[in-house]
């Protein structure tokens, strides 16, 4: 896939990834196990590199901070070195949690303002003689983030970890362009496709990667949309309203 590099425009930052991992653990931010989160964070960075996605320097800085916190917490309490003046406000764990809490506040506020803006767009002045009916259009589903997609493809790749062969490593016969054509043909014959169905016939990690990059490229080109009925549920792939069959 060296000839094809996907430039994904909506690329969330490292704190978005950290929030995503906390939500996956279903725990309060103040009680999160940063040692476990650090391992997962590094796994996501490695996955992004495998997929040839640009990993910004901010991800590596946060990864280093998490590894520092992990190294401290793995030591027994009686062996942990307490530097002079190393009070709670200078503790990297609590500093990171404070950043995460503040970031979540701004992110939630932005989401609330965006929802209010969408509500205002549906408010129209009363027109005499015209009956107003309540809209039957269902509310839009939450947007699927890049990390949701990475989590889904990570589960697919794990199927091949125990069955890798020399062919999987050295043979790279799949191209992203071919997978784009295949995905377009699949969606031309049906209105929706489950994420896992894309990989039913894949036989190697290289083919999974090519298929996933094709999906990202079609999302970037607004030829498809991905939805998730509930958090961390099966992702569905659809054509956007008004977009003709490929």
C-alpha positions in Angstrom: 0.0 0.0 0.0 3.0 2.3 -0.2 1.6 4.0 -3.3 -1.5 5.1 -1.5 -1.5 7.3 1.6 -4.9 8.4 3.1 -5.0 11.9 4.4 -7.8 11.8 6.9 -9.0 15.4 7.6 -11.0 14.9 10.8 -8.2 13.5 13.0 -8.9 13.8 16.7 -6.2 14.7 19.1 -4.5 12.6 21.9 -6.9 13.8 24.6 -9.8 12.6 22.5 -8.2 9.2 22.4 -7.7 9.3 26.1 -11.4 10.2 26.7 -12.4 7.4 24.3 -10.4 4.8 26.3 -11.9 6.1 29.6 -15.4 5.7 28.2 -14.6 2.2 27.1 -13.5 1.3 30.6 -16.9 2.7 31.9 -15.3 4.3 34.9 -15.1 7.8 36.4 -12.2 9.9 35.1 -10.8 10.3 38.7 -10.8 6.5 39.2 -9.4 5.5 35.8 -6.5 3.0 35.8 -3.9 5.0 33.9 -1.5 2.0 33.9 -4.0 0.0 31.9 -4.9 3.0 29.7 -1.2 3.6 28.9 -0.9 0.2 27.4 -4.0 0.7 25.3 -2.9 4.1 24.2 0.4 2.7 22.9 -1.5 0.0 21.1 -3.6 2.6 19.3 -0.5 4.5 18.2 1.1 1.3 16.9 -2.2 0.5 15.0 -2.2 4.0 13.5 1.4 3.5 12.3 0.5 0.1 10.9 -2.3 1.8 8.9 0.1 4.5 7.7 -1.8 7.3 9.4 0.0 10.4 10.4 0.7 10.3 14.1 1.1 13.9 15.4 3.8 14.7 17.9 1.2 15.4 20.6 0.3 11.7 20.6 3.9 10.8 21.4 4.2 13.4 24.1 1.1 12.1 25.9 2.3 8.5 25.4 5.5 9.4 27.1 3.6 11.0 30.0 1.4 7.9 30.4 4.5 5.7 30.4 6.0 7.8 33.1 2.9 7.5 35.2 2.8 3.7 34.5 6.4 3.3 35.6 5.7 5.1 38.8 2.5 3.2 39.6 4.1 -0.2 38.9 6.7 0.3 41.7 5.8 -0.7 45.2 4.9 2.3 47.4 7.9 1.9 49.6 10.2 1.9 46.6 8.7 5.0 44.9 11.1 7.9 44.9 9.5 11.1 46.2 11.3 14.1 44.9 11.5 17.1 47.2 8.5 19.4 46.5 6.7 16.6 44.6 3.3 17.5 46.0 0.0 16.4 44.6 -0.3 19.5 42.4 3.0 18.5 40.7 2.0 14.8 40.4 1.9 13.9 36.6 -1.1 11.7 37.2 -3.3 14.4 38.7 -2.1 17.0 36.3 -3.1 14.8 33.4 -6.5 14.0 35.0 -7.1 17.7 35.5 -6.3 18.4 31.8 -8.7 15.6 30.8 -11.5 16.9 33.0 -11.1 20.5 31.6 -10.9 19.2 28.1 -14.1 17.1 28.6 -15.9 20.2 30.0 -15.1 22.2 26.8 -15.9 19.3 24.5 -19.3 18.7 26.2 -20.0 22.5 26.0 -19.2 22.5 22.3 -21.4 19.5 21.7 -24.3 21.2 23.6 -23.9 24.4 21.5 -23.8 22.3 18.3 -27.1 20.6 19.4 -28.7 24.0 20.1 -27.6 25.3 16.7 -29.2 22.2 15.0 -32.4 22.9 17.0 -32.5 26.5 15.9 -32.1 25.5 12.2 -35.4 23.7 12.5 -37.3 26.7 13.9 -39.2 28.6 11.2 -41.5 31.7 11.5 -45.2 30.9 11.5 -46.7 31.3 8.1 -50.5 32.2 8.1 -52.7 29.6 6.7 -50.1 26.8 6.7 -50.5 23.9 9.2 -47.4 23.0 11.1 -46.8 19.3 11.8 -44.3 17.8 14.1 -41.3 16.4 12.3 -41.2 12.6 12.1 -37.5 12.6 11.1 -35.6 10.6 13.7 -32.8 12.5 15.5 -29.3 12.0 14.0 -27.1 9.3 15.5 -23.9 10.3 17.2 -21.0 10.6 14.9 -18.5 7.7 14.7 -15.0 8.9 15.6 -11.8 7.7 14.0 -11.1 5.9 17.3 -14.3 3.9 17.0 -13.1 2.8 13.6 -9.7 1.9 14.9 -11.2 -0.1 17.7 -13.3 -2.1 15.2 -10.4 -2.8 12.8 -8.2 -3.7 15.8 -10.6 -6.5 16.6 -10.5 -7.7 13.0 -6.7 -7.7 13.0 -6.5 -9.8 16.1 -8.0 -12.7 14.2 -4.8 -12.9 12.2 -2.2 -12.5 15.0 -2.2 -16.2 15.7 -2.1 -17.2 12.1 0.5 -15.0 10.5 2.7 -16.6 7.8 5.6 -15.5 5.7 3.1 -14.8 2.9 1.2 -12.3 5.1 4.4 -10.4 5.8 6.1 -10.3 2.4 3.2 -10.6 -0.1 1.3 -7.4 -0.6 -1.0 -7.9 -3.6 -3.9 -5.8 -2.3 -4.2 -2.2 -3.3 -6.4 0.5 -1.7 -7.8 1.4 -5.1 -9.1 -2.1 -5.7 -10.7 -2.2 -2.3 -12.4 1.2 -3.0 -13.9 -0.3 -6.1 -15.0 -3.4 -4.2 -16.6 -1.3 -1.4 -18.5 0.8 -4.0 -19.8 -2.4 -5.7 -21.0 -3.8 -2.3 -22.9 -0.6 -1.5 -24.4 -0.4 -4.9 -26.3 -3.7 -4.2 -27.5 -2.9 -0.7 -28.4 0.2 1.3 -26.2 -0.6 4.3 -23.3 -2.9 5.3 -22.0 -3.9 8.7 -18.3 -3.2 9.4 -17.5 -6.8 10.1 -19.0 -7.9 6.8 -16.3 -6.0 5.0 -13.8 -8.5 6.3 -15.6 -11.8 6.0 -13.5 -12.9 3.0 -10.2 -11.3 4.0 -7.2 -13.7 4.3 -4.4 -11.6 5.6 -3.5 -8.5 7.7 -2.4 -6.7 4.5 -5.8 -7.2 3.0 -7.5 -5.9 6.2 -5.3 -2.8 6.1 -6.0 -2.1 2.4 -9.8 -2.5 3.1 -9.7 -0.2 6.1 -7.8 2.5 4.2 -10.3 2.3 1.4 -13.1 2.9 3.9 -11.3 6.0 5.3 -10.8 7.4 1.8 -14.5 7.0 0.9 -15.4 8.7 4.2 -13.1 11.6 3.4 -14.6 11.9 0.0 -18.1 11.9 1.6 -19.1 9.0 -0.6 -20.1 6.9 2.5 -21.1 7.6 6.1 -20.6 5.4 9.1 -23.1 5.2 12.0 -23.2 3.5 15.4 -26.7 2.9 16.9 -25.2 2.8 20.5 -21.7 3.5 21.9 -19.2 0.7 21.0 -21.9 -1.2 19.1 -21.5 -2.7 15.5 -20.7 0.1 13.0 -22.8 0.4 9.9 -21.7 1.8 6.6 -24.2 3.6 4.4 -24.5 5.9 1.4 -25.2 9.5 2.4 -28.7 10.8 1.6 -28.8 12.2 -1.9 -25.7 10.4 -3.0 -26.4 8.1 -6.0 -25.2 4.5 -6.0 -21.5 4.2 -6.8 
